[in-house]
Amino acid sequence: MDSTAAEDIAYLRKIAELGKKLPIQGGEFGILWGGMYAFAAVYAYLVLTGIIVISTTSVAMAFLLPIPVGVVLGHVLSKKRTRASGVASFGNRTSAAAWSAVGISTGVLYFTVLSFKWWGFLKLPEGYIFGALQAVLFGMYAVAYATTAQSSGDNRQFVFSGFALLAAVASILTMNSYQMFLVMAAGLLLSAVLPGFLTRTHYELD
């Protein structure tokens, strides 16, 4: 191997290591989506348990309204993120790919399962359906965080993955009960809002 090739390889290795050490970005998305659905989950618990006396149909609105709001605000955040330094690093690109897969998979899964329920092809009670979907969602969170941790070298992501995994287990244990909404809220706060806040703060301080 000539000296020029060796220098090129050394340079590429240096760039790769630098990219790996760059802080993970995109925490604003966790704050946005996690915050809205944590609020919706607490609202659902309060209404369904009768603590707040209001029509239960408002619960559906609490879960549907964040979708258009999140899409619009997410688009704004995405445009801002493309201009941020370090966004093209290996860790950030892997993280973005992992979370995009989570978002797409979640949308397809929820739409398919709820459509089958709506058309009468799925006979399971709603509590078990939503509990199972919730467990799968947090399971995907755990995988996304673990993937991000390995690609970025940010070991905090393993902690967030652990929170998500605990939320997945708790979702299974509380499915078909009102407590699953509290589990959902707590899980989102610990595995979406908190990581998003810490990631965003870390990036801004750097």
C-alpha positions in Angstrom: 0.0 0.0 0.0 1.5 3.3 -1.0 1.7 6.3 1.3 -1.0 8.2 -0.5 -3.5 5.4 0.0 -2.5 5.0 3.6 -3.0 8.7 4.2 -6.4 8.6 2.5 -7.5 5.7 4.7 -6.3 7.5 7.8 -8.1 10.6 6.8 -11.4 8.7 6.2 -11.0 6.9 9.6 -10.5 10.3 11.3 -13.7 11.6 9.6 -15.7 8.6 10.6 -14.5 8.8 14.2 -15.4 12.5 14.3 -18.8 11.8 12.9 -19.4 9.1 15.5 -18.6 11.6 18.3 -21.0 14.3 17.1 -24.0 14.6 19.3 -27.3 13.0 18.2 -29.8 15.6 16.9 -33.5 15.5 16.4 -34.6 15.6 20.0 -37.3 18.1 19.1 -39.3 15.4 17.4 -39.3 13.3 20.6 -40.5 16.3 22.6 -43.2 17.1 20.0 -44.7 13.7 19.5 -44.0 12.3 22.9 -45.4 15.4 24.7 -48.6 15.4 22.7 -49.4 11.8 23.2 -48.3 11.7 26.8 -50.9 14.5 27.4 -53.5 12.5 25.3 -52.9 9.4 27.4 -53.3 11.3 30.7 -56.4 12.9 29.3 -57.8 9.5 28.3 -57.2 8.1 31.8 -58.9 11.1 33.5 -62.0 11.0 31.2 -62.4 7.2 31.1 -62.1 6.8 34.9 -64.6 9.6 35.4 -62.3 12.0 37.1 -63.1 14.5 34.4 -66.8 14.4 33.4 -66.9 14.9 29.7 -67.9 12.9 26.7 -65.7 9.9 26.1 -65.7 10.7 22.4 -63.3 13.5 23.2 -60.7 10.8 23.9 -60.6 9.8 20.2 -60.0 13.5 19.3 -57.2 13.7 21.9 -55.4 11.0 20.0 -56.3 12.1 16.5 -55.6 15.8 16.8 -51.8 15.4 17.4 -51.4 13.8 13.9 -52.0 16.9 11.7 -50.3 19.1 14.3 -47.3 16.8 14.5 -47.0 16.6 10.7 -47.0 20.4 10.2 -44.6 21.1 13.1 -42.5 18.1 12.2 -42.1 19.5 8.7 -40.9 22.8 10.1 -38.4 21.1 12.4 -37.2 18.9 9.5 -36.3 21.9 7.4 -34.4 23.5 10.4 -32.6 20.2 11.1 -31.3 19.9 7.5 -29.3 23.2 8.1 -27.7 22.0 11.3 -24.1 21.1 11.4 -23.3 17.4 11.9 -26.7 16.2 10.6 -24.9 14.2 8.0 -22.7 12.3 10.4 -23.0 8.5 10.5 -24.6 8.4 13.9 -27.2 11.0 13.0 -28.0 9.4 9.6 -28.4 6.0 11.3 -30.6 7.5 14.0 -32.8 9.3 11.5 -33.2 6.1 9.5 -34.1 4.1 12.6 -36.7 6.6 13.8 -38.2 7.0 10.3 -38.7 3.2 10.2 -40.4 3.4 13.6 -42.7 6.2 12.4 -43.6 4.4 9.2 -44.1 1.0 10.9 -46.2 2.6 13.6 -48.5 4.3 11.1 -48.9 1.2 9.0 -49.5 -1.1 12.1 -52.1 1.2 13.7 -53.9 1.9 10.5 -54.1 -1.8 9.5 -55.1 -3.1 13.0 -57.7 -0.4 13.7 -59.1 -0.8 10.1 -59.6 -4.5 10.7 -61.3 -3.7 14.0 -63.5 -1.1 12.4 -64.7 -3.5 9.7 -65.3 -6.3 12.2 -62.5 -8.7 11.1 -60.8 -8.4 14.5 -62.8 -9.5 17.5 -60.4 -8.7 20.4 -61.6 -6.1 22.9 -60.2 -2.6 22.3 -58.3 -2.7 25.6 -56.2 -5.7 24.4 -55.7 -4.2 20.9 -54.4 -0.9 22.2 -52.3 -2.6 24.9 -50.7 -4.8 22.3 -50.0 -1.9 19.9 -48.6 0.1 22.8 -46.2 -2.7 23.8 -45.0 -3.1 20.2 -44.5 0.7 19.9 -42.3 0.8 22.9 -40.5 -2.3 21.7 -39.6 -0.5 18.5 -38.5 2.5 20.5 -36.1 0.2 22.4 -34.6 -1.1 19.1 -34.2 2.4 17.7 -32.4 3.7 20.7 -30.1 0.6 20.9 -29.3 1.0 17.2 -28.6 4.7 17.7 -26.3 4.0 20.7 -24.2 1.5 18.7 -23.9 3.8 15.7 -23.2 7.0 17.5 -21.2 5.9 20.6 -23.7 7.8 22.8 -24.2 5.3 25.7 -27.1 7.3 27.0 -29.2 5.9 24.2 -28.9 2.5 25.9 -30.6 4.0 29.0 -33.4 5.3 26.9 -33.7 1.9 25.3 -34.1 0.4 28.7 -36.9 2.8 29.6 -38.7 1.9 26.4 -38.3 -1.8 27.1 -39.7 -1.4 30.6 -42.6 0.5 29.2 -43.3 -2.3 26.7 -43.4 -4.9 29.5 -45.6 -2.7 31.7 -47.9 -2.2 28.7 -48.4 -6.0 28.4 -49.1 -6.3 32.2 -51.7 -3.5 32.2 -53.4 -4.0 28.9 -57.2 -3.9 28.9 -57.1 -1.6 32.0 -57.2 2.1 32.4 -53.7 2.0 34.0 -52.2 1.3 30.5 -52.8 4.9 29.7 -50.7 6.0 32.7 -48.0 3.5 31.5 -48.2 5.1 28.1 -47.8 8.6 29.5 -44.9 7.6 31.7 -43.2 5.6 29.0 -43.4 8.5 26.5 -42.1 11.0 29.1 -39.1 8.7 29.9 -38.4 7.4 26.4 -39.3 10.3 24.2 -39.7 13.6 25.9 -36.8 13.3 28.4 -34.3 11.9 25.8 -35.5 14.6 23.3 -34.9 17.3 25.9 -31.4 16.0 26.8 -30.4 15.5 23.2 -31.6 19.0 22.2 -30.0 20.7 25.2 -26.7 18.8 24.6 -26.7 19.9 21.0 -27.4 23.6 21.8 -24.8 23.8 24.5 -22.2 22.4 22.1 
